[in-house]
Amino acid sequence: MNSFIQRWFRAEIALAITALLLVGLLLSVPLDFYAWIKALHVIVVISWMAGMLYLPRLFVYHCEAEVGSKQSETFKIMERRLLRAIINPAMIASWATGLWLAFEAGFFRSGWLHGKLLLVILLSGAHGFFAGCVRRFAEDRNSHSQKFYRIVNEVPTVLMIGIVILVVVKPF
């Protein structure tokens, strides 16, 4: 329990330092607030996508590991940490910054944004599915094959391609 409290305390300190640095940055450049939020949005989306592309690959390799083995336990730790430390916070920050940008720029009447939001909702659903997979692997209850995870690994990629096209090309 003591190590949990130490890790939690370190995480809280890291979050506080990050928040202070972000506030300092924003206070020093208040005129370009939109540009800073847009940059932050791109950074957190990249982080979210990196995790969403890597996590199913871990599932593929985890399928090969024997239940209860040291390798399986290592994969459980890697999957849990990736989900909790990177993917979850990045998804939340992506939604928060993205909605703020769309509201601030008045994009809610644009058809391309409606399409993008649909794809981001589907990506969030894939995120939820992956979180469930992490939980099932942690409980040694995985029921899917390597082939299944190899196919599912492509879902975030396809959604990302659609999202990028909608944002850059704005076809409607």
ABEGO torsion letter per residue (X at the ends): XAAAAAAAAAAAAAAAAAAAAAAAAAAABAAAAAAAAAAAAAAAAAAAAAAAAAAAAAAAAAAABBBGBAAAAAAAAAAAAAAAAAAAAAAAAAAAAAAAAAAAAGAAABAAAAAAAAAAAAAAAAAAAAAAAAAAAAAGABABBAAAAAAAAAAAAAAAAAAAAAAAAGAX
